[in-house]
Amino acid sequence: MIGISSCLCGINCKYNGKNNLEPVFLQLLNEGKVVPICPEQLGGLKTPRIPAEIQEDKNKNRKVINKEGMDVTFEYNLGAKRTLEILKALDIKKVIFRRRSPSCGCGEIYDGTFSGTTIKENGITTELLLKNGIKVITDEEYIKKLENR
């Protein structure tokens, strides 16, 4: 069993109320091979919601701030913690996450300026999962591996 960003399976949980449906992931869901997870919703954020990005304060602490300037770090941390608890309860050791997300981003996230610029960092949930021995790959990596078979 593999964990997966819910939006990749067609679940409307993105900040804008839409999804990032990829047919290959919907097929995995229909075959019972993946468990969909949305850390933002698990943290109590509604859908749709105001876009958020990770920013660093003057002390280099990471905070998640939405486009209106509201600090939603608590919700992102809570969603990450709840995601980890679910994965551990199901003995899931690998997840497929959507790239660039402040929660699920793996290797690349938006830089906190809401300009579309990306930086080489991980999202809040991805960081927690990696620290706890759970492998995280992006949707793009998974699809690329399928194409190279």
C-alpha positions as CSV (number, residue, x, y, z in Angstrom):
1,M,0.0,0.0,0.0
2,I,1.2,3.5,-0.9
3,G,0.0,6.9,0.4
4,I,-0.9,9.5,-2.2
5,S,-1.9,13.2,-2.5
6,S,-5.7,13.1,-2.7
7,C,-5.7,15.7,-5.5
8,L,-3.8,13.3,-7.8
9,C,-6.7,10.8,-7.6
10,G,-9.3,13.5,-8.6
11,I,-10.4,14.5,-5.2
12,N,-11.2,18.3,-5.2
13,C,-9.0,19.3,-2.2
14,K,-6.6,21.8,-3.8
15,Y,-6.5,25.3,-2.4
16,N,-8.7,26.4,-5.4
17,G,-11.3,23.7,-4.9
18,K,-10.0,21.7,-7.9
19,N,-7.8,18.6,-8.3
20,N,-4.7,17.4,-10.1
21,L,-6.2,14.2,-11.5
22,E,-3.8,11.9,-13.2
23,P,-5.6,8.8,-14.7
24,V,-2.8,6.5,-13.6
25,F,-3.3,7.4,-10.0
26,L,-7.1,7.1,-10.2
27,Q,-6.5,3.6,-11.5
28,L,-4.2,2.8,-8.6
29,L,-7.0,4.1,-6.2
30,N,-9.6,2.0,-8.0
31,E,-7.4,-1.1,-7.7
32,G,-7.0,-0.5,-3.9
33,K,-3.3,0.1,-4.1
34,V,-3.1,3.7,-2.7
35,V,-4.6,5.6,0.3
36,P,-5.4,9.2,-0.6
37,I,-4.3,11.8,1.9
38,C,-4.7,15.6,2.0
39,P,-2.6,17.0,4.8
40,E,-4.1,20.5,4.5
41,Q,-7.6,19.1,5.1
42,L,-6.3,16.9,7.9
43,G,-5.0,20.0,9.5
44,G,-8.4,21.6,9.5
45,L,-8.1,23.9,6.4
46,K,-11.2,24.2,4.3
47,T,-11.4,23.7,0.5
48,P,-11.2,26.0,-1.3
49,R,-8.7,28.1,0.8
50,I,-6.4,31.0,0.3
51,P,-3.1,29.9,-1.3
52,A,-0.2,29.6,1.1
53,E,3.6,29.4,0.8
54,I,6.4,28.7,3.2
55,Q,8.4,31.7,4.3
56,E,11.4,32.0,6.7
57,D,11.4,34.6,9.5
58,K,14.4,36.6,10.5
59,N,15.5,33.6,12.8
60,K,15.3,31.2,9.9
61,N,12.1,29.6,11.3
62,R,9.8,28.2,8.6
63,K,6.2,29.5,8.7
64,V,3.4,28.9,6.3
65,I,1.7,32.2,5.4
66,N,-1.3,32.6,3.2
67,K,-1.6,35.2,0.5
68,E,-3.6,37.5,2.9
69,G,-0.7,37.3,5.4
70,M,-2.4,34.9,7.8
71,D,-0.1,32.5,9.6
72,V,-1.4,28.9,9.0
73,T,1.7,27.1,10.2
74,F,-0.3,25.4,13.0
75,E,-2.7,23.8,10.5
76,Y,0.1,22.7,8.2
77,N,2.0,21.1,11.2
78,L,-1.2,19.5,12.5
79,G,-1.9,18.0,9.0
80,A,1.6,16.7,8.7
81,K,1.3,15.1,12.2
82,R,-2.0,13.5,11.3
83,T,-0.7,12.3,8.0
84,L,2.2,10.6,9.7
85,E,-0.1,9.0,12.2
86,I,-2.3,7.5,9.4
87,L,0.6,6.2,7.5
88,K,2.1,4.6,10.6
89,A,-1.2,3.0,11.5
90,L,-1.5,1.5,8.0
91,D,2.3,0.6,8.0
92,I,2.7,2.6,4.8
93,K,6.4,3.3,4.0
94,K,6.1,5.2,0.7
95,V,4.0,8.1,-0.6
96,I,3.5,9.9,-3.9
97,F,3.0,13.6,-3.4
98,R,2.2,16.5,-5.6
99,R,5.2,18.7,-6.3
100,R,5.6,22.4,-5.2
101,S,2.9,22.2,-2.4
102,P,3.8,23.9,0.9
103,S,2.7,20.6,2.5
104,C,3.5,17.9,0.0
105,G,6.3,19.5,-2.0
106,C,9.2,17.2,-2.5
107,G,12.5,18.7,-3.6
108,E,10.8,21.9,-4.9
109,I,8.3,24.3,-3.3
110,Y,7.3,27.9,-4.1
111,D,9.6,30.5,-2.5
112,G,7.1,32.3,-0.3
113,T,6.7,35.4,-2.5
114,F,3.6,34.2,-4.4
115,S,5.4,35.0,-7.7
116,G,5.5,31.4,-9.0
117,T,9.3,31.2,-8.3
118,T,10.4,27.8,-6.9
119,I,13.3,26.8,-4.6
120,K,14.8,23.5,-3.7
121,E,13.1,22.7,-0.5
122,N,10.5,20.3,0.9
123,G,7.0,21.0,2.2
124,I,6.0,20.6,5.8
125,T,4.5,17.1,5.6
126,T,7.3,15.8,3.3
127,E,9.9,17.0,5.8
128,L,8.2,15.2,8.7
129,L,7.7,12.0,6.7
130,L,11.3,11.9,5.5
131,K,12.5,12.4,9.2
132,N,10.4,9.4,10.1
133,G,11.7,7.0,7.4
134,I,8.9,7.3,4.9
135,K,10.0,7.5,1.3
136,V,8.5,10.4,-0.6
137,I,8.5,10.7,-4.4
138,T,6.7,13.2,-6.7
139,D,3.9,12.4,-9.1
140,E,6.3,13.3,-11.9
141,E,8.9,10.8,-10.7
142,Y,6.3,8.0,-10.5
143,I,5.0,8.7,-14.0
144,K,8.6,8.9,-15.4
145,K,9.4,5.5,-13.9
146,L,6.3,4.0,-15.6
147,E,7.4,5.5,-18.9
148,N,10.9,4.1,-18.6
149,R,9.7,0.5,-18.1
